[in-house]
Amino acid sequence: MTRSHQIATVAVFTAAIFVSSVLLFGVQPMVGKLLLPFLGGTPAVWNLCMVFFQAVLLLGYGYAHLVARRGTPVARAIHLVVIASALAVLPIVVTADGLPTDHDPSLWLLTTLVVAVGLPFFAVSTTSPLLQSWLAQTEHPRANDPYFLYAASNTGSVIALLAYPLLVERIADVPGQAAGWRIGYIVFIVLVAAAALVTGRGRDLHTEAAGASDDAPTWRSRVHWLALAFVPSSLMLGVTTYITTDVASFPLIWVIPLALYLVSFIIVFGRTSWRPPPMMGRVMSLVALALTVALIISANHPAWLLVPMHLGMFTLAAIVLHGELAARRPPARYLTEFFLIMSLGGVLGGTFNALIAPYLFDRIWEYPLMIMAACALRRTSVAEDERGDRRFSRFVPLAVGGLALAAFGLAEALDIELNQLGVLAIFGPPAVLAYSQVEKPHRFALGGVALIIAGFFFSGVLGETRYESRNFFGVLRVTEMEGLDGRRFNVLVHGNTIHGRVDLARYKDECIPLAYFHKSGPASGIFRAFRHEELPRRVGLIGLGVGALACYGEPNEQWTYFELDPEVVRLAAETEFFGLTAHSKAEITHVMGDARIQLQRHTGPKFGMILIDAFSSDAIPVHLITQEAMQLYLERIEDGGIVAIHISNRYLDLAPVIGALAHAEGLNAYLADDSEITYDQAVEGKEPSRWVVLRRKNQPALTLPRGWVPLEDRAPTVWTDAFSDVLSMMHF
């Protein structure tokens, strides 16, 4: 093979794998965005999507393994027919047909993904291992070690993921993205065909391997590959769930952990393979222990520190474990089997987080457990291996758990109310004791697990847990919290965000709106303005929470709550916990399912006001504040009707977004920023809040109390279902 032929061969294979990876990982955030209008922004949507993509990737790698074993021109021709057949289902389209509103939508989501993107994703997923095996059949000098192409594959993947929120999402709507993906797919087919021609008849690697079974992988090696792939995959979904629960659920956040996951493959599978030194594993273990304690005590501030720490820990773990995976890769003849097992590990890791853990744990315990599993799998240095072991050290994990539990028992006996600082003092000494065994990874990890088990007995700084449940939409907790003056409150918590509270001394006798809906806050002004107008006394409310807004209901008013999570409806009605809707003077009905879809199906009389108070932990679902959503709200209210939106948020400034929508739709917008509350209000259970009220410009101005100001700020562009620039609205 001449020098020019060698260069051309590598160029063709690299281009084909690069384009396939751009398609493979460019389609994932695009499909996630297509699904947002139907299922909201719950992290479970992305996690289940990831499991689907990993499962199809496993099927693709299995297919590649079979085709590679039949390394003939006929097999390659059949493969070209397979990938060309996917053109029949392009461009990708997602609809809400068959979406359930009264039970877990997981089956609908998986079925929709199979129909919409299953075949093209499968076709693209076969490319990386298959083309690497084709290169191994050529006479190219790198044929015996084609793993360097895997780095090219992951480079394309990272570029696609980062380009989506930073470029693609800003310049093209979703239909345009789907059309562009189809064009890229045609280019991909042409490149794979060129690679098949370059391969020619090829060498039969399996015939050449006859009699050379001494380098065949053992079952122990295969199990190790599986574990080294399982843990980073599970960690990726764990850190994604953590961030999207308490920051915001949108493609940029989703793709960051996935991009870091892929970067780790680029680092360790490049032309000059790099094996992370043992010291990196020790640093990872230190960060892991600190984050485990932070997770146990529910620390989520400051975000500018914690979010990078979580992402940094995940990156270290991915590099350390994938580095071991790369160092243990087999000869080229076993390449497709290696990738098949690696893919299986990824699928099992994702399945554990998305489908198994929600039934095993009432909270997101799988994340810290996998952090400790990563520490257990790290490589040790020669010095660590040779260092002696003291007999008593074997009991350190038991001592760690016992010390933490003893401290908790003492605090309980002395009736000490524990805040985050107090809990940190309890977990600090056991954590230091656990780190003393860092040179023994398995023992260190067991010490960390002992800490986690002790953490089961700590319900968090938001009060003592009275009830806890976990479903597709996340973890809901009802906690009993002590206020500033000793008052007791029942609080509804999703993630680390309070979604409402009731005063335990009064809630069974009278309906009192607290938290973000306090009578001294903007919510009260909204209802006074509503009743000042000659509007139908019909109110549509998106998002229920504890039902605090129902306290504003009056006789002869019909209120319709649109709620996605059936568990929220059950808890809000449960008089043991809240029961505020039962005290409301208005006639209350509930409609289950995504509010956008249910409002589109709504055929009853129009509302006088629609109020949006829907959150996934701290983040309002983006599809509820797009232009299409606003147009739907305006269609479902009477002339002169009101749209009110609760926009309180720790990380997103949504006022400019609503201002842009108001400008585009010809609406007057008014903002109330009730971020500063007095000590007495805090004692009563009030929380800071921000609200926006909108009305058509051809209607008289609303009669709003002091504190409401015209909203003039506007985002540079209007958010739509096909376009949203969340990045520019973020602040930490």
Solvent accessible surface area in square Angstrom, and as a share of the most:
residue,aa,sasa,rsa
1,M,85,0.38
2,T,90,0.52
3,R,177,0.65
4,S,81,0.52
5,H,81,0.36
6,Q,30,0.13
7,I,100,0.51
8,A,50,0.39
9,T,0,0.00
10,V,23,0.13
11,A,54,0.41
12,V,32,0.18
13,F,0,0.00
14,T,44,0.26
15,A,37,0.29
16,A,0,0.00
17,I,0,0.00
18,F,69,0.29
19,V,32,0.18
20,S,3,0.02
21,S,3,0.02
22,V,49,0.28
23,L,7,0.03
24,L,17,0.08
25,F,21,0.09
26,G,16,0.15
27,V,0,0.00
28,Q,4,0.02
29,P,0,0.00
30,M,4,0.02
31,V,0,0.00
32,G,0,0.00
33,K,8,0.03
34,L,30,0.15
35,L,0,0.00
36,L,8,0.04
37,P,20,0.13
38,F,32,0.13
39,L,3,0.02
40,G,1,0.01
41,G,3,0.03
42,T,6,0.03
43,P,9,0.06
44,A,23,0.18
45,V,1,0.00
46,W,3,0.01
47,N,12,0.06
48,L,4,0.02
49,C,1,0.00
50,M,7,0.03
51,V,10,0.06
52,F,12,0.05
53,F,4,0.02
54,Q,16,0.07
55,A,36,0.28
56,V,11,0.07
57,L,36,0.18
58,L,38,0.19
59,L,115,0.57
60,G,0,0.00
61,Y,13,0.05
62,G,18,0.17
63,Y,43,0.16
64,A,0,0.00
65,H,34,0.15
66,L,113,0.56
67,V,18,0.11
68,A,9,0.07
69,R,118,0.43
70,R,149,0.54
71,G,22,0.22
72,T,64,0.37
73,P,57,0.36
74,V,104,0.60
75,A,14,0.11
76,R,5,0.02
77,A,52,0.41
78,I,100,0.51
79,H,1,0.00
80,L,44,0.22
81,V,104,0.60
82,V,39,0.22
83,I,0,0.00
84,A,41,0.32
85,S,53,0.34
86,A,0,0.00
87,L,51,0.25
88,A,93,0.72
89,V,61,0.35
90,L,16,0.08
91,P,64,0.40
92,I,5,0.03
93,V,98,0.56
94,V,14,0.08
95,T,71,0.41
96,A,22,0.17
97,D,116,0.60
98,G,68,0.66
99,L,13,0.06
100,P,27,0.17
101,T,39,0.23
102,D,100,0.52
103,H,115,0.51
104,D,67,0.35
105,P,3,0.02
106,S,23,0.15
107,L,140,0.69
108,W,24,0.08
109,L,0,0.00
110,L,50,0.25
111,T,71,0.42
112,T,19,0.11
113,L,1,0.00
114,V,89,0.51
115,V,111,0.64
116,A,11,0.08
117,V,0,0.00
118,G,10,0.09
119,L,72,0.36
120,P,1,0.00
121,F,2,0.01
122,F,41,0.17
123,A,0,0.00
124,V,2,0.01
125,S,2,0.01
126,T,0,0.00
127,T,0,0.00
128,S,10,0.07
129,P,1,0.01
130,L,0,0.00
131,L,0,0.00
132,Q,0,0.00
133,S,6,0.04
134,W,1,0.00
135,L,0,0.00
136,A,0,0.00
137,Q,6,0.03
138,T,8,0.05
139,E,120,0.54
140,H,16,0.07
141,P,87,0.55
142,R,62,0.23
143,A,4,0.03
144,N,118,0.60
145,D,53,0.27
146,P,0,0.00
147,Y,6,0.02
148,F,13,0.05
149,L,0,0.00
150,Y,15,0.06
151,A,11,0.09
152,A,19,0.15
153,S,9,0.06
154,N,5,0.03
155,T,49,0.28
156,G,0,0.00
157,S,1,0.01
158,V,16,0.09
159,I,85,0.43
160,A,8,0.06
161,L,0,0.00
162,L,70,0.35
163,A,26,0.20
164,Y,6,0.02
165,P,5,0.03
166,L,90,0.45
167,L,98,0.49
168,V,46,0.27
169,E,9,0.04
170,R,97,0.35
171,I,127,0.64
172,A,30,0.23
173,D,67,0.35
174,V,10,0.05
175,P,93,0.58
176,G,33,0.32
177,Q,13,0.06
178,A,6,0.05
179,A,50,0.38
180,G,38,0.37
181,W,19,0.07
182,R,89,0.33
183,I,115,0.58
184,G,18,0.18
185,Y,0,0.00
186,I,73,0.37
187,V,71,0.41
188,F,0,0.00
189,I,28,0.14
190,V,94,0.54
191,L,37,0.18
192,V,0,0.00
193,A,31,0.24
194,A,31,0.24
195,A,0,0.00
196,A,13,0.10
197,L,150,0.75
198,V,46,0.26
199,T,8,0.05
200,G,33,0.32
201,R,195,0.71
202,G,33,0.31
203,R,61,0.22
204,D,81,0.42
205,L,25,0.12
206,H,69,0.31
207,T,93,0.54
208,E,92,0.41
209,A,15,0.12
210,A,79,0.61
211,G,87,0.83
212,A,31,0.24
213,S,84,0.54
214,D,135,0.70
215,D,56,0.29
216,A,39,0.30
217,P,17,0.11
218,T,80,0.47
219,W,189,0.66
220,R,209,0.76
221,S,40,0.26
222,R,44,0.16
223,V,93,0.53
224,H,53,0.24
225,W,4,0.01
226,L,47,0.23
227,A,33,0.26
228,L,0,0.00
229,A,2,0.02
230,F,45,0.19
231,V,7,0.04
232,P,0,0.00
233,S,0,0.00
234,S,1,0.01
235,L,2,0.01
236,M,3,0.01
237,L,1,0.00
238,G,0,0.00
239,V,0,0.00
240,T,1,0.01
241,T,16,0.09
242,Y,27,0.10
243,I,4,0.02
244,T,0,0.00
245,T,21,0.12
246,D,8,0.04
247,V,6,0.03
248,A,3,0.02
249,S,8,0.05
250,F,5,0.02
251,P,3,0.02
252,L,17,0.08
253,I,13,0.07
254,W,1,0.00
255,V,0,0.00
256,I,50,0.25
257,P,0,0.00
258,L,4,0.02
259,A,5,0.04
260,L,44,0.22
261,Y,26,0.10
262,L,6,0.03
263,V,46,0.26
264,S,0,0.00
265,F,7,0.03
266,I,45,0.23
267,I,64,0.33
268,V,0,0.00
269,F,1,0.00
270,G,17,0.17
271,R,143,0.52
272,T,120,0.70
273,S,54,0.35
274,W,101,0.36
275,R,103,0.38
276,P,6,0.04
277,P,62,0.39
278,P,26,0.17
279,M,120,0.54
280,M,43,0.19
281,G,1,0.01
282,R,61,0.22
283,V,70,0.40
284,M,0,0.00
285,S,0,0.00
286,L,97,0.48
287,V,35,0.20
288,A,0,0.00
289,L,8,0.04
290,A,51,0.39
291,L,1,0.00
292,T,0,0.00
293,V,10,0.06
294,A,14,0.11
295,L,41,0.20
296,I,2,0.01
297,I,11,0.06
298,S,20,0.13
299,A,17,0.13
300,N,17,0.09
301,H,110,0.49
302,P,50,0.31
303,A,9,0.07
304,W,160,0.56
305,L,77,0.38
306,L,12,0.06
307,V,22,0.12
308,P,74,0.46
309,M,55,0.25
310,H,1,0.00
311,L,27,0.13
312,G,31,0.30
313,M,2,0.01
314,F,3,0.01
315,T,28,0.16
316,L,38,0.19
317,A,0,0.00
318,A,0,0.00
319,I,17,0.08
320,V,7,0.04
321,L,0,0.00
322,H,0,0.00
323,G,1,0.01
324,E,6,0.03
325,L,0,0.00
326,A,3,0.02
327,A,51,0.39
328,R,104,0.38
329,R,59,0.21
330,P,13,0.08
331,P,51,0.32
332,A,12,0.09
333,R,64,0.24
334,Y,38,0.15
335,L,1,0.00
336,T,9,0.05
337,E,32,0.14
338,F,0,0.00
339,F,0,0.00
340,L,46,0.23
341,I,22,0.11
342,M,10,0.05
343,S,9,0.06
344,L,66,0.33
345,G,0,0.00
346,G,6,0.06
347,V,17,0.10
348,L,73,0.36
349,G,0,0.00
350,G,0,0.00
351,T,30,0.17
352,F,31,0.13
353,N,6,0.03
354,A,19,0.14
355,L,67,0.33
356,I,81,0.41
357,A,0,0.00
358,P,30,0.19
359,Y,184,0.70
360,L,110,0.55
361,F,39,0.16
362,D,69,0.36
363,R,38,0.14
364,I,53,0.27
365,W,21,0.07
366,E,4,0.02
367,Y,5,0.02
368,P,3,0.02
369,L,42,0.21
370,M,25,0.11
371,I,0,0.00
372,M,2,0.01
373,A,27,0.21
374,A,0,0.00
375,C,0,0.00
376,A,19,0.15
377,L,46,0.23
378,R,11,0.04
379,R,69,0.25
380,T,31,0.18
381,S,33,0.21
382,V,109,0.62
383,A,56,0.44
384,E,5,0.02
385,D,94,0.49
386,E,137,0.61
387,R,118,0.43
388,G,67,0.64
389,D,62,0.32
390,R,170,0.62
391,R,188,0.69
392,F,127,0.53
393,S,9,0.06
394,R,148,0.54
395,F,124,0.52
396,V,8,0.05
397,P,17,0.11
398,L,137,0.68
399,A,47,0.36
400,V,0,0.00
401,G,10,0.09
402,G,39,0.37
403,L,82,0.41
404,A,0,0.00
405,L,73,0.36
406,A,65,0.50
407,A,30,0.23
408,F,24,0.10
409,G,39,0.38
410,L,110,0.55
411,A,8,0.06
412,E,142,0.64
413,A,82,0.64
414,L,111,0.55
415,D,132,0.68
416,I,91,0.46
417,E,123,0.55
418,L,43,0.21
419,N,91,0.47
420,Q,63,0.28
421,L,133,0.66
422,G,22,0.21
423,V,0,0.00
424,L,81,0.40
425,A,70,0.54
426,I,19,0.10
427,F,0,0.00
428,G,24,0.23
429,P,75,0.47
430,P,0,0.00
431,A,12,0.09
432,V,110,0.63
433,L,58,0.29
434,A,1,0.00
435,Y,62,0.24
436,S,68,0.44
437,Q,19,0.08
438,V,6,0.04
439,E,43,0.19
440,K,51,0.22
441,P,12,0.08
442,H,130,0.58
443,R,37,0.14
444,F,1,0.01
445,A,7,0.05
446,L,107,0.53
447,G,1,0.01
448,G,0,0.00
449,V,41,0.24
450,A,15,0.12
451,L,0,0.00
452,I,0,0.00
453,I,84,0.42
454,A,1,0.00
455,G,0,0.00
456,F,88,0.37
457,F,141,0.59
458,F,13,0.05
459,S,24,0.15
460,G,6,0.06
461,V,49,0.28
462,L,31,0.16
463,G,11,0.11
464,E,117,0.52
465,T,38,0.22
466,R,93,0.34
467,Y,60,0.23
468,E,36,0.16
469,S,23,0.15
470,R,41,0.15
471,N,53,0.27
472,F,21,0.09
473,F,24,0.10
474,G,21,0.20
475,V,16,0.09
476,L,10,0.05
477,R,9,0.03
478,V,0,0.00
479,T,0,0.00
480,E,44,0.20
481,M,28,0.13
482,E,75,0.34
483,G,18,0.18
484,L,108,0.54
485,D,76,0.39
486,G,37,0.35
487,R,83,0.30
488,R,80,0.29
489,F,1,0.00
490,N,0,0.00
491,V,0,0.00
492,L,3,0.02
493,V,1,0.00
494,H,19,0.08
495,G,21,0.20
496,N,30,0.15
497,T,16,0.09
498,I,22,0.11
499,H,29,0.13
500,G,0,0.00
501,R,19,0.07
502,V,1,0.00
503,D,11,0.06
504,L,47,0.23
505,A,87,0.68
506,R,101,0.37
507,Y,10,0.04
508,K,125,0.53
509,D,120,0.62
510,E,79,0.35
511,C,26,0.16
512,I,34,0.17
513,P,1,0.01
514,L,8,0.04
515,A,0,0.00
516,Y,37,0.14
517,F,10,0.04
518,H,19,0.09
519,K,117,0.50
520,S,61,0.39
521,G,11,0.11
522,P,8,0.05
523,A,0,0.00
524,S,10,0.07
525,G,1,0.01
526,I,2,0.01
527,F,1,0.01
528,R,138,0.50
529,A,1,0.01
530,F,0,0.00
531,R,68,0.25
532,H,120,0.53
533,E,25,0.11
534,E,178,0.80
535,L,17,0.09
536,P,36,0.23
537,R,74,0.27
538,R,61,0.22
539,V,0,0.00
540,G,1,0.01
541,L,0,0.00
542,I,4,0.02
543,G,8,0.07
544,L,8,0.04
545,G,17,0.16
546,V,1,0.01
547,G,1,0.01
548,A,3,0.02
549,L,6,0.03
550,A,0,0.00
551,C,21,0.13
552,Y,18,0.07
553,G,3,0.03
554,E,68,0.30
555,P,78,0.49
556,N,135,0.69
557,E,3,0.01
558,Q,74,0.33
559,W,2,0.01
560,T,20,0.12
561,Y,1,0.00
562,F,5,0.02
563,E,17,0.08
564,L,49,0.24
565,D,11,0.06
566,P,54,0.34
567,E,28,0.13
568,V,14,0.08
569,V,26,0.15
570,R,108,0.40
571,L,1,0.00
572,A,1,0.01
573,A,54,0.42
574,E,55,0.25
575,T,76,0.44
576,E,88,0.39
577,F,13,0.06
578,F,1,0.01
579,G,1,0.01
580,L,1,0.00
581,T,17,0.10
582,A,78,0.61
583,H,67,0.30
584,S,17,0.11
585,K,138,0.59
586,A,10,0.08
587,E,106,0.48
588,I,39,0.20
589,T,66,0.38
590,H,69,0.31
591,V,49,0.28
592,M,42,0.19
593,G,3,0.03
594,D,7,0.03
595,A,7,0.06
596,R,14,0.05
597,I,8,0.04
598,Q,20,0.09
599,L,1,0.00
600,Q,98,0.43
601,R,119,0.44
602,H,47,0.21
603,T,133,0.77
604,G,36,0.35
605,P,85,0.53
606,K,92,0.39
607,F,4,0.02
608,G,0,0.00
609,M,0,0.00
610,I,1,0.00
611,L,0,0.00
612,I,0,0.00
613,D,16,0.08
614,A,14,0.11
615,F,45,0.19
616,S,12,0.08
617,S,0,0.00
618,D,12,0.06
619,A,3,0.02
620,I,4,0.02
621,P,17,0.11
622,V,12,0.07
623,H,6,0.03
624,L,6,0.03
625,I,1,0.01
626,T,1,0.00
627,Q,42,0.19
628,E,64,0.29
629,A,0,0.00
630,M,1,0.00
631,Q,72,0.32
632,L,12,0.06
633,Y,1,0.00
634,L,17,0.09
635,E,96,0.43
636,R,47,0.17
637,I,3,0.02
638,E,55,0.25
639,D,115,0.60
640,G,1,0.01
641,G,1,0.01
642,I,0,0.00
643,V,0,0.00
644,A,0,0.00
645,I,0,0.00
646,H,4,0.02
647,I,1,0.00
648,S,19,0.12
649,N,27,0.14
650,R,67,0.24
651,Y,9,0.03
652,L,5,0.02
653,D,48,0.25
654,L,1,0.01
655,A,6,0.04
656,P,21,0.13
657,V,1,0.01
658,I,0,0.00
659,G,3,0.03
660,A,4,0.03
661,L,0,0.00
662,A,4,0.03
663,H,109,0.48
664,A,44,0.34
665,E,41,0.19
666,G,32,0.30
667,L,4,0.02
668,N,48,0.24
669,A,8,0.06
670,Y,32,0.12
671,L,22,0.11
672,A,5,0.04
673,D,79,0.41
674,D,28,0.15
675,S,50,0.32
676,E,157,0.71
677,I,47,0.24
678,T,80,0.47
679,Y,144,0.55
680,D,100,0.52
681,Q,40,0.18
682,A,33,0.25
683,V,13,0.08
684,E,64,0.29
685,G,1,0.01
686,K,10,0.04
687,E,32,0.15
688,P,55,0.34
689,S,3,0.02
690,R,53,0.19
691,W,0,0.00
692,V,0,0.00
693,V,1,0.01
694,L,1,0.01
695,R,12,0.04
696,R,55,0.20
697,K,114,0.48
698,N,122,0.63
699,Q,47,0.21
700,P,93,0.58
701,A,73,0.57
702,L,16,0.08
703,T,73,0.42
704,L,34,0.17
705,P,46,0.29
706,R,239,0.87
707,G,58,0.56
708,W,29,0.10
709,V,78,0.45
710,P,86,0.54
711,L,18,0.09
712,E,127,0.57
713,D,94,0.49
714,R,124,0.45
715,A,10,0.08
716,P,121,0.76
717,T,67,0.39
718,V,42,0.24
719,W,4,0.01
720,T,31,0.18
721,D,34,0.18
722,A,16,0.13
723,F,33,0.14
724,S,3,0.02
725,D,23,0.12
726,V,4,0.03
727,L,61,0.30
728,S,58,0.38
729,M,19,0.08
730,M,35,0.15
731,H,84,0.37
732,F,134,0.56
